[in-house]
Each structure stands twice: as structure tokens, then as C-alpha cells.
């Protein structure tokens, strides 16, 4: 009898092989392990590495006992238990599909997504159930084109962040912006908002991100674009102030910390847009194109108001879910790309040297005085606002009257365009309201006045 079989049978018979020690029953440690398994999607080896780096090392046996106490089973051999688990997986996937969160996910993304929501199952078993439920989703992914890219090398996290905007929904008043770490492919920030505020919004996104983290990257790479002028000035001003404060190095040049280039040179973020589109955003692109082709969307003010009121909360939610899933999913080793870093993005970003490799974190700490001065010049602004207060209140009142809550939309029917009738009805009500000269006057958010004094120096 093998040691594994012996342990499995003694567990099945209720025989405890050793008394639990105090650390096993440590509730804080149990919660940390559960978080690393579910939200972090880490393997046992990775959990042990992270806990060791966090100065709370435990043994493999202790980790196994903690998993058992948490009711997390990584292996199921009994046929009846496997069938029961497959039924459970099917029920979960049906629910997730109904709210539109896993429509275009592949094997790794499905596995990471379910783990983040506390459902720990074997990856292949999840995908087998998904393929039986949605063979069309598998076909869509298998027919996607793979583009060949040149070699990409980055020495460590925060050496460079790649930033860019996703313009595929711009016609519909929606713009997505993101930053991806060049080394780990960790998404350091992500934003869904309105296209009329791009430049000012990108600056706020950056300032909000570095205010939270307390550091900035060594460099930022971006396409040429008017929306990057403000963030470029802010990043350079902060890097220069930080260099002067730390080592008296005021001769730092703009080109040392902000790099412009073509889209082909910004491949990290360009590649990630493809992942976002194939996994979730294709739903919105197909839907909005369908509305446009049939004359249900003509890019008028009323059309944009109705579309944003109905769909923006769902777009925000599905995109945010994908970002969390992406950051915790495993990137495989890629043939022909020897410099591509495998593993989970968030783990490679926050723990780059866990395998005793000499990987440097290139983060630069920020001069708080300079950051406060820039934030004061820029002023406060809520980046989450996508319609004026009176307009969104009117739209929400109409939608709730139809039995539709945009913050908690009903389940979607597979094979149909989501919430089309709701959008068309709100659009009709908005036209009648506007033509009747009623109040409030429905409007879109105005483009903000360009700040700030420091950007003009």
C-alpha cells in the first residue's frame, strides 16, 4: 500500500495520525491560507513560499491540515463524489453565465474565477462541464487568431508600466483605460468611464493609484496621444522630486521615465486588450454594433444617456471581475518566448524573488510634498461619475419603475442581446421627456477644464 493510499484511508476511517498543533488552529493563519487559495489561486508550493516570505513559515503537513479544517479538498477519488461535484459545478456555471461573468473565459480563467468566489474544484473538471454546457464558447476561442509578437524583456516589476486606452466602445460614450506591469503582466490599475473626460481622468487614475500604493514605477510607456500629456508631466515631476530628495539627482530627464512609441512597441497592454475582448467585452461590442446596425443607436445625446444608464454598471462589473481573475490566473510557459515570465501576475508582481532569483523591484517611492501639491493643483473629481446627478436620478427612477435595477440586473438569457427592450423603452421615454421640454434636462457630463499650473511650466 502506498503512503498516499494509507493516508487517504485513515482519513476516511476517521483516524487522526497526529494531534493538531496550536498553529493549525490559528484562525488568522487559516483565513490567510483560505485567501491565498481562493483569491490568490495559489498552489501549495506557492502558499508555502508566500508565508515564508511573510515571516509566518509552516510545513507542508500543517498546510494540509489547515486545508482539511477549511473543508477544501483538492483531490476527489470516489465516483459518486465526483458526479456530485460535477452537478455542483454545473449549477455554479449556470448562475455565473446568467449574470454574464464567464461568457468568453477559457480553462485558466474559469478556474481562477471560481476559486476567487470560494469554489475550489479541479481545473479540468470545471472546463469539461463548461464545454458540455457551452460548446459554442469553446468554438469561439479555438477559432481566435494568435498574433506573432517579437521578444519582450523586462528585468523586474515596476520597471515600466504600459498604459493605453481601449477605444472599441468610444462611439458609445465609453472608454476603458488600464496600466499593465511589463514584467509580471499584473494590471496595476483599471478604469471604465466616459470618453469625454479621458485626459483629466487618466491623470486622476494615476494619482489615485500611486496615492494608494505609496510608490510609482520607474517608467511609463504610452502611445502618442493628447490624453497622456497630463500623466506624463505628473509622472516626470514626481520622479524628479523623488530623485532629488533621495540622492540629489536633479538631472533626471523626461525620456528617462516616460517613453512614447507606436502601438507595436506597447505590446504588453495591446496584448491584454485582446484578452479582455475575447473573455468579456465581445458581448458589449456585438450588442452595441447590433443596436447601431438596426438604427437603435445613432450616437445622439439621448441614445448615449439611455445606453450609459442601462449598461454602464454591468460593463464596470464584468470588466472588474475579469481584472481580478486575470491577476490571479496562471500564465503558462510559452514556447519560443524564453523571456516571458510564467506564473500568476499578482504573485510575480508582489513576490518576484520567491524562487531565490535575483529579481529587483524597481518601484520608486514618492515625495509626499510634491504629490500633495500636484493633487491640490488638479483638484478633486469623482472619476466614477458617468452621467450628471439629475440625469442619472431620472433614468434610475424610470428603470426601477420598469422593474430593472441597473446595479443588480436580472439574469441574462443565453443567445439573446441583454436588456435591449429595457434600453429601447428608456430611450423612448427620454425622447418624450426631452421633446416635452420637461425637467430635469437630460444631459451628458461636460468635458472638464484642463488643469493644472505645474503642467504648463
VMD Tcl script that draws the C-alpha trace (Angstrom):
set ca {
  {0.00 0.00 0.00}
  {1.40 3.39 -0.96}
  {1.77 6.19 1.64}
  {-0.87 8.25 -0.19}
  {-3.39 5.39 -0.11}
  {-2.65 4.79 3.58}
  {-3.25 8.44 4.45}
  {-6.42 8.59 2.37}
  {-7.90 5.51 4.01}
  {-7.02 6.57 7.55}
  {-8.71 9.90 6.88}
  {-11.80 8.10 5.52}
  {-11.90 5.91 8.65}
  {-11.64 8.95 10.91}
  {-8.21 8.00 12.27}
  {-6.12 11.03 13.22}
  {-2.46 10.41 12.54}
  {-1.15 13.17 14.76}
  {-2.61 15.65 17.18}
  {-3.22 19.12 15.73}
  {-0.74 21.71 16.90}
  {-1.54 25.22 18.02}
  {-0.57 26.86 14.75}
  {-3.06 24.71 12.82}
  {-5.92 26.16 14.87}
  {-4.71 29.74 14.47}
  {-7.74 31.47 12.96}
  {-5.74 34.32 11.43}
  {-3.47 31.80 9.68}
  {-6.47 29.80 8.47}
  {-8.02 32.94 6.97}
  {-4.71 33.84 5.31}
  {-4.41 30.37 3.77}
  {-8.02 30.49 2.57}
  {-7.38 33.88 0.96}
  {-4.24 32.64 -0.79}
  {-6.06 29.55 -2.09}
  {-9.23 31.27 -3.25}
  {-8.45 34.91 -4.04}
  {-4.79 34.30 -4.84}
  {-5.36 31.00 -6.67}
  {-2.03 29.73 -5.32}
  {-0.68 26.19 -5.33}
  {0.57 24.56 -2.12}
  {4.18 25.34 -3.05}
  {3.36 28.98 -3.73}
  {1.43 29.31 -0.45}
  {4.41 27.97 1.50}
  {6.72 30.41 -0.32}
  {4.49 33.43 0.38}
  {4.02 32.54 4.05}
  {7.77 32.09 4.42}
  {8.43 35.50 2.81}
  {5.79 36.98 5.12}
  {7.73 35.50 8.07}
  {4.98 33.02 9.01}
  {6.51 29.77 7.69}
  {4.62 26.49 8.06}
  {5.25 22.91 6.95}
  {3.54 21.02 4.14}
  {1.72 18.84 6.69}
  {0.45 21.89 8.57}
  {-0.86 23.38 5.33}
  {-2.60 20.10 4.51}
  {-4.28 20.02 7.93}
  {-5.41 23.64 7.61}
  {-6.97 22.87 4.21}
  {-8.78 19.94 5.81}
  {-10.11 22.15 8.62}
  {-11.33 24.62 6.00}
  {-13.12 21.83 4.12}
  {-11.04 22.37 0.98}
  {-10.48 19.12 -0.91}
  {-8.02 19.25 -3.80}
  {-8.48 15.61 -4.82}
  {-11.66 13.51 -5.06}
  {-11.38 9.81 -5.94}
  {-14.85 8.49 -5.15}
  {-17.02 8.25 -8.28}
  {-20.21 9.33 -6.51}
  {-18.42 12.35 -5.02}
  {-17.08 13.27 -8.46}
  {-20.56 13.16 -10.01}
  {-21.96 15.21 -7.15}
  {-19.20 17.75 -7.64}
  {-19.88 17.96 -11.38}
  {-23.54 18.73 -10.63}
  {-22.39 21.44 -8.23}
  {-20.02 22.88 -10.85}
  {-22.80 22.89 -13.45}
  {-25.13 24.78 -11.13}
  {-22.45 27.37 -10.36}
  {-21.55 27.87 -14.02}
  {-25.18 28.29 -15.00}
  {-25.52 31.01 -12.36}
  {-22.28 32.74 -13.43}
  {-23.30 32.57 -17.07}
  {-26.67 34.12 -16.26}
  {-25.05 37.23 -14.83}
  {-22.62 37.44 -17.75}
  {-19.32 36.95 -15.92}
  {-17.77 33.95 -17.70}
  {-19.08 34.18 -21.25}
  {-15.71 34.04 -23.02}
  {-13.46 32.56 -20.33}
  {-11.01 29.78 -21.10}
  {-9.86 26.97 -18.83}
  {-7.44 29.00 -16.72}
  {-9.73 32.00 -16.34}
  {-12.71 29.82 -15.35}
  {-10.64 28.04 -12.73}
  {-9.28 31.29 -11.27}
  {-12.71 32.95 -11.33}
  {-14.43 30.13 -9.45}
  {-11.63 29.94 -6.90}
  {-11.91 33.64 -6.20}
  {-15.55 33.06 -5.33}
  {-14.67 30.22 -2.96}
  {-15.35 27.27 -5.30}
  {-12.27 25.02 -5.26}
  {-12.51 22.36 -7.97}
  {-10.12 20.64 -10.36}
  {-9.41 22.82 -13.40}
  {-10.03 20.08 -15.99}
  {-13.31 19.07 -14.34}
  {-14.55 22.65 -14.45}
  {-13.68 23.01 -18.12}
  {-15.23 19.65 -19.05}
  {-18.52 20.76 -17.51}
  {-18.27 24.17 -19.21}
  {-17.64 22.59 -22.62}
  {-20.69 20.38 -22.22}
  {-22.75 23.42 -21.21}
  {-21.39 25.86 -23.80}
  {-19.66 24.16 -26.77}
  {-20.15 27.39 -28.74}
  {-17.90 29.26 -26.29}
  {-15.13 26.70 -26.87}
  {-15.51 27.07 -30.64}
  {-15.25 30.86 -30.41}
  {-11.96 30.66 -28.50}
  {-10.50 27.91 -30.70}
  {-11.06 29.96 -33.86}
  {-9.47 33.11 -32.44}
  {-6.35 34.28 -34.23}
  {-3.00 34.19 -32.47}
  {-0.71 37.02 -33.47}
  {3.03 36.53 -33.51}
  {4.92 39.07 -31.41}
  {8.55 39.90 -31.03}
  {10.63 39.09 -27.98}
  {9.88 41.21 -24.94}
  {12.19 41.57 -21.94}
  {11.65 43.40 -18.67}
  {14.04 42.99 -15.71}
  {11.54 43.24 -12.86}
  {8.24 44.61 -11.53}
  {7.67 48.38 -11.74}
  {10.47 48.81 -14.26}
  {7.81 50.02 -16.69}
  {4.03 50.27 -16.69}
  {2.34 50.09 -20.09}
  {-0.73 52.33 -20.28}
  {-3.32 52.66 -23.01}
  {-6.99 53.25 -23.72}
  {-9.44 50.72 -25.15}
  {-11.25 52.64 -27.88}
  {-13.62 49.97 -29.25}
  {-16.57 51.41 -27.30}
  {-15.71 55.09 -27.81}
  {-18.57 55.67 -30.26}
  {-20.96 54.69 -27.49}
  {-19.50 57.15 -24.99}
  {-17.47 54.55 -23.09}
  {-13.74 54.36 -22.68}
  {-11.62 51.89 -20.76}
  {-8.12 52.67 -19.55}
  {-5.58 50.40 -17.91}
  {-1.96 50.01 -16.87}
  {-0.10 46.69 -17.06}
  {3.22 45.99 -15.36}
  {5.74 44.99 -18.02}
  {7.43 42.22 -16.04}
  {4.55 40.41 -14.32}
  {1.62 41.45 -16.56}
  {-0.20 42.44 -13.37}
  {-2.93 45.03 -14.05}
  {-1.90 47.86 -11.72}
  {-4.98 49.95 -12.43}
  {-8.13 49.64 -14.45}
  {-10.88 52.14 -15.19}
  {-14.18 52.18 -17.04}
  {-15.57 55.64 -17.68}
  {-16.69 58.12 -20.30}
  {-14.65 59.23 -23.29}
  {-15.30 62.97 -22.86}
  {-13.02 63.10 -19.83}
  {-10.10 61.00 -20.94}
  {-7.04 63.19 -20.31}
  {-8.19 64.54 -16.97}
  {-9.46 61.10 -15.98}
  {-6.19 59.31 -16.80}
  {-4.31 61.78 -14.61}
  {-6.70 61.17 -11.71}
  {-6.48 57.40 -12.18}
  {-2.71 57.56 -11.93}
  {-2.68 59.85 -8.90}
  {-5.28 57.70 -7.13}
  {-3.24 54.56 -7.82}
  {0.11 55.83 -6.59}
  {-1.50 57.52 -3.59}
  {-2.83 54.11 -2.57}
  {0.35 52.14 -3.24}
  {2.80 54.76 -1.99}
  {5.15 54.26 -4.94}
  {5.39 54.81 -8.69}
  {7.05 52.82 -11.48}
  {10.49 53.66 -12.80}
  {9.00 54.45 -16.21}
  {5.71 54.57 -18.12}
  {5.29 53.60 -21.77}
  {2.40 55.01 -23.79}
  {1.21 55.60 -27.32}
  {1.29 59.14 -28.64}
  {-1.95 60.80 -27.60}
  {-3.31 64.00 -26.11}
  {-4.74 62.07 -23.16}
  {-1.23 61.22 -21.91}
  {0.14 64.76 -21.68}
  {-1.03 65.35 -18.11}
  {0.04 62.00 -16.72}
  {3.42 62.35 -18.43}
  {4.04 65.71 -16.74}
  {2.87 64.40 -13.37}
  {5.00 61.26 -13.52}
  {8.10 63.20 -14.53}
  {7.57 65.83 -11.83}
  {7.18 63.16 -9.15}
  {10.15 61.10 -10.33}
  {12.33 64.20 -10.48}
  {11.26 65.32 -6.99}
  {11.87 61.82 -5.65}
  {15.33 61.64 -7.22}
  {16.30 65.00 -5.74}
  {15.02 64.01 -2.30}
  {16.80 60.65 -2.24}
  {20.17 61.18 -3.88}
  {20.30 64.74 -5.12}
  {19.98 63.67 -8.75}
  {18.10 66.60 -10.31}
  {19.38 65.96 -13.87}
  {16.82 63.21 -14.45}
  {15.49 63.67 -17.99}
  {11.92 63.28 -19.20}
  {12.95 60.46 -21.55}
  {14.41 58.56 -18.60}
  {10.98 57.94 -17.14}
  {8.32 58.38 -19.85}
  {8.54 56.58 -23.17}
  {6.34 57.31 -26.16}
  {6.01 54.89 -29.05}
  {3.75 53.16 -31.54}
  {1.19 50.55 -30.51}
  {3.54 47.78 -31.63}
  {6.03 48.99 -29.01}
  {3.34 48.91 -26.33}
  {2.66 45.22 -26.79}
  {2.01 44.33 -23.14}
  {-1.17 46.40 -22.93}
  {-2.15 45.80 -26.56}
  {-1.99 42.05 -25.96}
  {-4.04 42.40 -22.79}
  {-6.82 44.25 -24.64}
  {-7.17 41.11 -26.75}
  {-7.62 39.04 -23.60}
  {-10.26 41.45 -22.28}
  {-12.15 41.42 -25.58}
  {-12.16 37.65 -26.06}
  {-13.13 36.98 -22.45}
  {-15.83 39.55 -21.75}
  {-16.01 42.71 -23.88}
  {-17.00 40.95 -27.09}
  {-20.52 40.77 -25.61}
  {-20.82 44.56 -25.45}
  {-19.16 45.16 -28.82}
  {-21.52 42.75 -30.56}
  {-24.56 44.15 -28.75}
  {-23.84 47.81 -29.44}
  {-22.96 47.12 -33.08}
  {-26.27 45.25 -33.40}
  {-28.14 48.27 -31.98}
  {-26.32 50.60 -34.37}
  {-26.95 48.46 -37.45}
  {-30.69 48.45 -36.78}
  {-30.92 52.18 -36.15}
  {-31.49 51.79 -32.43}
  {-28.35 53.76 -31.66}
  {-27.36 56.89 -33.59}
  {-24.86 58.40 -31.12}
  {-27.26 61.19 -30.18}
  {-27.25 62.67 -26.68}
  {-30.41 60.75 -25.74}
  {-29.02 57.48 -27.14}
  {-25.86 57.86 -25.07}
  {-27.80 58.76 -21.92}
  {-30.02 55.68 -22.24}
  {-27.14 53.35 -23.08}
  {-24.94 54.55 -20.22}
  {-27.80 54.37 -17.72}
  {-28.67 50.78 -18.63}
  {-25.30 49.22 -19.43}
  {-22.51 51.09 -17.64}
  {-22.92 49.32 -14.25}
  {-22.85 45.90 -15.94}
  {-19.80 46.79 -18.03}
  {-17.98 48.02 -14.93}
  {-18.82 44.83 -13.02}
  {-17.88 42.35 -15.75}
  {-14.61 44.14 -16.53}
  {-13.67 44.41 -12.85}
  {-14.33 40.69 -12.39}
  {-12.09 39.86 -15.32}
  {-9.24 42.02 -13.98}
  {-9.35 40.18 -10.64}
  {-9.46 36.85 -12.45}
  {-6.59 37.82 -14.76}
  {-4.35 38.92 -11.90}
  {-4.79 35.57 -10.13}
  {-4.76 33.18 -13.11}
  {-1.66 31.22 -14.14}
  {0.30 32.25 -17.24}
  {1.95 29.20 -18.77}
  {5.46 28.94 -20.13}
  {5.35 29.89 -23.79}
  {7.30 28.07 -26.44}
  {9.52 30.38 -28.41}
  {9.27 33.14 -25.78}
  {12.13 32.42 -23.37}
  {11.85 35.81 -21.64}
  {8.13 35.53 -20.91}
  {7.58 35.21 -17.14}
  {5.24 32.31 -16.26}
  {3.12 32.19 -13.13}
  {0.38 34.30 -11.58}
  {0.61 38.04 -12.30}
  {-0.09 39.26 -8.74}
  {2.39 36.78 -7.27}
  {5.12 37.77 -9.73}
  {4.37 41.44 -9.04}
  {4.44 41.38 -5.24}
  {6.83 38.44 -4.67}
  {9.25 38.49 -7.62}
  {12.18 36.84 -5.81}
  {10.41 33.93 -4.15}
  {12.39 31.31 -6.11}
  {15.68 32.85 -4.97}
  {16.14 34.58 -8.30}
  {17.85 37.94 -8.35}
  {14.79 39.91 -9.45}
  {14.78 43.58 -8.49}
  {11.62 45.56 -7.74}
  {12.09 48.92 -9.49}
  {9.43 50.84 -7.57}
  {10.25 54.43 -6.66}
  {8.89 55.97 -3.51}
  {7.09 59.26 -3.91}
  {7.90 62.65 -2.45}
  {4.67 63.24 -0.45}
  {5.05 67.02 -0.55}
  {5.19 67.07 -4.35}
  {2.31 64.60 -4.63}
  {0.12 66.74 -2.36}
  {0.99 69.84 -4.39}
  {0.00 68.17 -7.66}
  {-3.24 66.84 -6.20}
  {-4.08 70.32 -4.91}
  {-3.47 71.85 -8.34}
  {-5.55 69.19 -10.07}
  {-8.43 69.43 -7.63}
  {-10.92 66.80 -6.60}
  {-13.10 64.96 -9.07}
  {-15.09 61.75 -8.87}
  {-13.86 59.51 -11.70}
  {-16.78 57.12 -11.21}
  {-19.41 59.64 -12.36}
  {-20.65 58.82 -15.87}
  {-23.86 60.90 -16.02}
  {-24.86 64.16 -14.28}
  {-26.65 63.66 -10.96}
  {-30.10 64.82 -12.11}
  {-29.89 62.75 -15.30}
  {-28.85 59.53 -13.59}
  {-31.52 60.03 -10.92}
  {-34.23 60.45 -13.58}
  {-33.00 57.42 -15.54}
  {-32.79 55.26 -12.43}
  {-36.34 56.22 -11.43}
  {-37.65 55.19 -14.86}
  {-35.68 51.93 -14.84}
  {-36.83 50.94 -11.35}
  {-40.37 51.66 -12.48}
  {-39.85 49.02 -15.20}
  {-38.59 46.56 -12.59}
  {-34.98 46.90 -13.76}
  {-32.20 47.79 -11.32}
  {-29.03 48.60 -13.32}
  {-26.88 47.91 -10.24}
  {-28.45 44.46 -9.84}
  {-29.67 43.50 -13.32}
  {-31.66 40.30 -13.88}
  {-30.13 37.12 -15.25}
  {-29.40 37.14 -18.96}
  {-30.93 34.64 -21.34}
  {-28.22 32.87 -23.31}
  {-28.34 33.61 -27.03}
  {-30.13 36.96 -26.67}
  {-28.89 40.53 -26.53}
  {-29.06 41.57 -22.87}
  {-31.51 44.25 -21.75}
  {-32.33 45.51 -25.26}
  {-36.01 46.06 -24.51}
  {-35.09 47.98 -21.37}
  {-32.72 50.22 -23.32}
  {-35.28 50.86 -26.08}
  {-38.00 51.70 -23.57}
  {-35.78 54.12 -21.63}
  {-34.67 55.70 -24.90}
  {-38.31 56.21 -25.88}
  {-39.16 57.76 -22.51}
  {-36.12 60.04 -22.72}
  {-37.14 61.27 -26.19}
  {-40.67 62.06 -24.98}
  {-39.28 63.78 -21.88}
  {-36.90 65.94 -23.93}
  {-39.39 66.83 -26.66}
  {-41.91 67.78 -23.98}
  {-39.48 70.29 -22.51}
  {-39.70 68.65 -19.10}
  {-37.28 68.90 -16.22}
  {-34.68 67.82 -15.42}
  {-32.92 68.48 -18.69}
  {-31.22 65.22 -19.63}
  {-27.57 65.74 -20.44}
  {-24.12 64.18 -20.64}
  {-21.16 65.08 -18.46}
  {-19.28 68.12 -19.69}
  {-15.63 67.96 -20.57}
  {-13.63 69.38 -17.62}
  {-11.40 72.40 -17.83}
  {-7.80 71.41 -18.38}
  {-5.71 71.72 -15.20}
  {-3.05 72.49 -13.86}
  {-0.39 75.14 -13.47}
  {2.51 72.74 -12.99}
  {1.83 71.03 -16.37}
  {2.46 74.31 -18.17}
  {5.84 75.05 -16.62}
}
mol new
graphics top color blue
foreach p $ca { graphics top sphere $p radius 0.5 }
foreach p [lrange $ca 0 end-1] q [lrange $ca 1 end] { graphics top cylinder $p $q radius 0.2 }
display resetview
